[in-house]
Amino acid sequence: MGLLDRLFGRSGAATKAAAEEPDDRHLRLGDDLVVYAVGDVHGCLDPMLDLERRIAADAAAHGRPTALIYLGDVIDRGPDGAAVLDHLTGRDFRAGHRYCLIGNHEAMLLQWLDDPADDAWLDHGGTETLVSYGIGPAALAKAKGKARATLVASHIPAGHLAFLRSLPLTIEAAGHLFVHAGVNPDRDFAGQREDDFLWIREPFLSRPHRLPLRVVHGHTPADEPVVLDHRIGIDIGAYATGRLCAVRIAADAPPAFLISGGRTAQPLFFETT
């Protein structure tokens, strides 16, 4: 029984009906999967590709059904946002299914296209993403109002925008809940808001939550992966450090981590203490 079933008391015919009408913002995968989750890529293509290669090798070694989940914020701040989306939309992950959650930066881009007069997205890494699509600050400054959004949309492939608009908020798999930022510890799952999933830091970071699953998240950078009873944080600031973190999650094993970039002597996966 999945998280939504447990929280809303679904069973029998109700569960079957829910399965026939899935909520595409909250995905439910199998508990038997080995899940590799990757923290905030932020337009850093090389460590992302290195992680995928090493994850694929690890997945081939254990031979179990596998899913790869990016925890959102794959664009902005770093230099290769366009190439990152090219990779995610154009190439399958050879070791299993690949999923991507929406992060606050993807949400800001989509909101900006609706209201291009608000420069908050540009000031928080959106400019780097536009440059990766060949749109310089000077060209953007010349465009006014909706013409700005038209200019940007003409440079971003339609497939990239469709991909971003399709991204789910949460994924439940392998006995964990995967989300970009976290959850509000004062609300049950039904009471969570989109802003909670995309933006929250405190009080989620320091307080246990009400959900029955440990939460795996990015959004809040730290020097190393953070492992607590209620959460696992794997954003280690890729755009600033060149280091990108993945965690291997299985319902029958402790979490193990891989850090790509800057730690070439690191074993393939290591457990935290």
Backbone torsions as a table, in degrees:
resi	resn	phi	psi	omega
1	MET	NA	131.1	-176.3
2	GLY	-82.1	175.0	-177.4
3	LEU	-60.2	-45.7	-179.7
4	LEU	-62.7	-38.5	177.6
5	ASP	-63.7	-44.3	-178.7
6	ARG	-65.6	-38.6	-175.1
7	LEU	-78.2	-31.9	-178.1
8	PHE	-103.0	2.4	175.3
9	GLY	72.3	27.9	-179.7
10	ARG	-73.6	143.0	174.5
11	SER	-159.7	163.6	173.8
12	GLY	53.4	-127.9	-176.3
13	ALA	-62.2	-33.5	-179.9
14	ALA	-64.6	-40.8	177.9
15	THR	-64.8	-41.2	178.4
16	LYS	-62.2	-42.7	179.4
17	ALA	-63.4	-40.6	178.7
18	ALA	-62.8	-39.2	179.4
19	ALA	-65.2	-32.3	-180.0
20	GLU	-75.8	-22.3	178.9
21	GLU	-124.7	71.5	-173.1
22	PRO	-67.6	149.2	172.6
23	ASP	-87.7	107.3	-173.0
24	ASP	-75.6	0.4	173.2
25	ARG	-92.5	-13.0	-179.3
26	HIS	-135.8	100.4	-174.4
27	LEU	-92.2	148.1	177.7
28	ARG	-122.2	116.8	176.7
29	LEU	-108.7	179.9	-174.5
30	GLY	-78.9	149.3	175.9
31	ASP	-75.5	-13.6	-179.5
32	ASP	-85.2	-3.6	-178.5
33	LEU	-73.6	150.4	160.3
34	VAL	-94.1	121.7	-176.3
35	VAL	-109.1	131.2	171.3
36	TYR	-108.2	116.4	178.0
37	ALA	-106.8	141.3	-177.2
38	VAL	-119.8	133.5	-179.9
39	GLY	-71.9	-170.1	-171.2
40	ASP	-62.7	114.0	-178.9
41	VAL	-75.9	-40.7	178.0
42	HIS	47.7	52.3	172.4
43	GLY	70.4	21.9	-179.4
44	CYS	-105.0	91.4	-170.6
45	LEU	-70.2	-45.5	-172.0
46	ASP	-61.6	-50.5	177.2
47	PRO	-63.7	-29.8	176.6
48	MET	-64.2	-46.7	179.9
49	LEU	-66.4	-37.8	177.5
50	ASP	-63.0	-43.3	177.7
51	LEU	-60.8	-44.7	-178.8
52	GLU	-61.8	-39.6	178.8
53	ARG	-63.2	-44.4	-177.1
54	ARG	-72.8	-35.1	175.2
55	ILE	-64.7	-42.5	178.9
56	ALA	-60.6	-39.4	178.0
57	ALA	-64.8	-41.8	179.2
58	ASP	-66.3	-42.0	179.6
59	ALA	-63.5	-38.9	178.4
60	ALA	-64.9	-32.7	-178.1
61	ALA	-69.8	-38.2	-179.0
62	HIS	-89.9	-21.9	172.0
63	GLY	67.6	18.4	179.6
64	ARG	-98.7	158.5	176.7
65	PRO	-55.4	136.1	-168.2
66	THR	-130.9	145.8	168.9
67	ALA	-132.3	143.6	175.7
68	LEU	-113.7	126.3	-176.8
69	ILE	-123.6	120.5	168.9
70	TYR	-88.2	133.6	-170.7
71	LEU	-89.8	18.5	177.7
72	GLY	93.7	173.1	-172.9
73	ASP	55.7	51.0	175.5
74	VAL	-81.8	-15.7	-179.2
75	ILE	-111.9	176.4	172.8
76	ASP	77.3	154.6	177.1
77	ARG	72.2	-54.8	178.5
78	GLY	-81.0	172.7	-169.4
79	PRO	-86.0	-11.4	-166.4
80	ASP	-119.4	35.6	-177.4
81	GLY	-56.0	-44.1	-179.4
82	ALA	-62.8	-43.6	-179.5
83	ALA	-67.4	-35.6	176.5
84	VAL	-61.4	-45.5	179.3
85	LEU	-69.4	-33.9	172.6
86	ASP	-56.6	-45.1	-178.9
87	HIS	-64.9	-46.2	-175.5
88	LEU	-69.3	-29.0	-178.3
89	THR	-96.2	-13.7	-171.8
90	GLY	-116.7	-10.8	-176.1
91	ARG	-134.0	130.0	176.4
92	ASP	-74.7	152.7	172.1
93	PHE	-84.7	117.7	-167.4
94	ARG	-69.8	-16.7	-176.2
95	ALA	-94.9	-2.4	-179.1
96	GLY	164.9	-167.4	179.4
97	HIS	-79.1	144.8	178.7
98	ARG	-117.2	134.7	-179.9
99	TYR	-127.3	159.3	175.4
100	CYS	-140.9	132.6	174.3
101	LEU	-88.8	157.5	172.4
102	ILE	-81.5	137.3	174.4
103	GLY	-110.3	175.7	-179.4
104	ASN	-64.9	-27.0	179.7
105	HIS	-74.4	-38.5	173.1
106	GLU	-62.6	-41.4	178.7
107	ALA	-63.2	-39.1	178.8
108	MET	-64.9	-40.4	177.1
109	LEU	-59.8	-48.9	-178.3
110	LEU	-64.1	-37.7	177.2
111	GLN	-66.7	-39.2	179.8
112	TRP	-62.6	-38.0	178.2
113	LEU	-62.7	-28.3	175.6
114	ASP	-81.6	-28.3	-177.2
115	ASP	-141.1	75.3	-173.4
116	PRO	-72.7	0.1	176.3
117	ALA	-77.3	-18.3	-178.5
118	ASP	-90.5	116.2	-175.2
119	ASP	-91.7	10.8	-177.5
120	ALA	-57.2	-42.8	179.9
121	TRP	-63.4	-43.1	-179.6
122	LEU	-61.2	-37.4	-178.0
123	ASP	-76.2	-10.4	-178.5
124	HIS	-118.3	36.7	173.5
125	GLY	107.9	-7.9	-179.8
126	GLY	-66.2	-31.6	179.1
127	THR	-59.3	-42.3	178.6
128	GLU	-62.4	-37.6	178.0
129	THR	-65.8	-43.7	179.1
130	LEU	-62.0	-40.8	177.9
131	VAL	-61.4	-36.4	179.5
132	SER	-65.7	-21.0	175.5
133	TYR	-96.2	5.3	177.8
134	GLY	88.2	17.5	179.3
135	ILE	-108.6	106.9	-179.8
136	GLY	-81.7	161.2	178.9
137	PRO	-56.9	-35.6	-178.6
138	ALA	-65.2	-44.0	179.2
139	ALA	-64.1	-39.2	179.6
140	LEU	-67.4	-37.4	-178.2
141	ALA	-65.9	-29.4	-179.9
142	LYS	-72.5	-26.9	-178.6
143	ALA	-84.1	143.0	-178.8
144	LYS	-123.3	147.8	174.6
145	GLY	56.2	-137.1	-177.4
146	LYS	-64.1	-19.9	177.6
147	ALA	-61.9	-27.7	177.2
148	ARG	-64.9	-47.5	179.4
149	ALA	-64.4	-37.6	178.4
150	THR	-64.1	-42.7	178.0
151	LEU	-59.3	-47.5	-178.1
152	VAL	-65.2	-46.2	-178.5
153	ALA	-62.7	-28.6	179.2
154	SER	-72.9	-18.9	179.6
155	HIS	-98.7	-25.4	-179.7
156	ILE	-89.8	123.2	-179.8
157	PRO	-55.8	143.4	-179.7
158	ALA	-57.9	-33.6	179.1
159	GLY	-64.7	-34.1	177.1
160	HIS	-66.3	-44.9	-179.8
161	LEU	-66.3	-40.2	177.9
162	ALA	-62.8	-40.1	177.2
163	PHE	-60.4	-48.9	-178.4
164	LEU	-61.8	-38.3	-179.1
165	ARG	-73.0	-15.6	-177.0
166	SER	-94.3	-5.0	-169.3
167	LEU	-70.5	137.5	177.5
168	PRO	-78.1	164.8	177.0
169	LEU	-86.6	-38.0	-177.2
170	THR	-141.7	156.5	171.6
171	ILE	-135.8	131.6	172.3
172	GLU	-104.1	127.8	179.7
173	ALA	-163.2	151.5	173.9
174	ALA	51.1	36.3	176.6
175	GLY	72.9	18.6	180.0
176	HIS	-134.5	160.8	173.4
177	LEU	-111.3	123.8	-178.8
178	PHE	-103.2	128.4	-174.8
179	VAL	-153.1	158.5	-176.3
180	HIS	-68.4	-60.1	-171.3
181	ALA	-102.9	-37.8	-177.0
182	GLY	146.4	-159.7	-179.9
183	VAL	-135.9	157.6	175.5
184	ASN	-79.7	118.9	-175.1
185	PRO	-68.1	-13.3	-178.7
186	ASP	-92.9	1.2	-178.2
187	ARG	-125.6	148.5	169.5
188	ASP	-78.1	-179.9	-174.2
189	PHE	-61.2	-41.9	-178.3
190	ALA	-62.8	-25.8	-178.2
191	GLY	-91.0	-4.9	-179.8
192	GLN	-66.9	143.8	176.3
193	ARG	-104.8	159.8	178.4
194	GLU	-56.9	-39.3	178.7
195	ASP	-62.5	-31.3	176.4
196	ASP	-62.5	-49.3	-178.0
197	PHE	-63.9	-32.4	-171.8
198	LEU	-96.1	-27.4	-166.8
199	TRP	-126.9	-18.2	-167.7
200	ILE	-63.6	143.6	165.9
201	ARG	-123.1	-94.6	172.5
202	GLU	-79.4	147.2	6.9
203	PRO	-88.0	4.0	-177.1
204	PHE	-59.2	-41.2	-173.0
205	LEU	-61.9	-33.4	-171.7
206	SER	-112.4	-4.4	-176.7
207	ARG	-124.4	140.5	172.9
208	PRO	-59.1	149.6	179.2
209	HIS	-107.9	177.5	-175.5
210	ARG	-89.4	-9.4	-174.3
211	LEU	-75.7	151.3	-176.9
212	PRO	-82.4	2.9	-178.6
213	LEU	-121.6	148.4	171.7
214	ARG	-71.9	141.7	-175.7
215	VAL	-98.5	131.5	173.8
216	VAL	-106.8	126.5	-170.3
217	HIS	-147.7	168.3	171.0
218	GLY	-117.6	-133.1	169.1
219	HIS	76.8	-45.9	-178.1
220	THR	-106.1	107.2	-175.2
221	PRO	-72.0	147.4	174.6
222	ALA	-140.8	168.1	-179.1
223	ASP	-69.6	-31.7	-178.2
224	GLU	-140.9	166.0	175.4
225	PRO	-57.4	144.7	-179.8
226	VAL	-111.3	124.8	-179.6
227	VAL	-122.4	112.9	176.2
228	LEU	-128.1	170.7	-178.6
229	ASP	-60.5	-35.5	-173.9
230	HIS	-99.3	-9.8	-176.5
231	ARG	-158.6	157.3	170.3
232	ILE	-128.0	117.9	179.9
233	GLY	-105.2	131.3	-174.2
234	ILE	-130.1	21.4	171.0
235	ASP	-88.4	116.1	178.4
236	ILE	-119.6	30.0	169.7
237	GLY	70.6	51.6	-173.7
238	ALA	-56.3	-41.5	-175.3
239	TYR	-67.2	-25.8	-179.1
240	ALA	-94.1	-28.6	-171.8
241	THR	-115.0	-17.1	-173.0
242	GLY	76.5	4.8	-178.2
243	ARG	-105.9	128.8	-177.6
244	LEU	-124.6	136.2	-172.9
245	CYS	-111.9	139.1	169.9
246	ALA	-123.5	149.6	174.4
247	VAL	-122.9	138.3	174.3
248	ARG	-98.2	122.5	-176.9
249	ILE	-119.2	127.6	171.4
250	ALA	-138.2	143.6	-176.3
251	ALA	-63.1	-22.6	-175.0
252	ASP	-109.0	18.9	-178.0
253	ALA	-151.2	155.2	176.3
254	PRO	-70.4	156.5	178.4
255	PRO	-64.5	146.6	175.5
256	ALA	-132.8	152.3	-168.1
257	PHE	-126.5	151.2	172.9
258	LEU	-131.7	129.6	176.7
259	ILE	-116.0	120.6	-177.9
260	SER	-100.7	134.4	178.4
261	GLY	93.1	123.3	174.5
262	GLY	80.2	-4.5	-179.6
263	ARG	-139.4	62.7	-173.1
264	THR	-66.3	-21.2	179.5
265	ALA	-86.2	-2.6	-178.3
266	GLN	-65.2	133.2	174.2
267	PRO	-60.4	163.5	-173.0
268	LEU	-52.6	-52.3	172.9
269	PHE	-135.5	143.8	-179.4
270	PHE	-136.3	151.1	178.2
271	GLU	-97.6	144.2	175.4
272	THR	-82.7	160.6	178.0
273	THR	-88.5	NA	NA
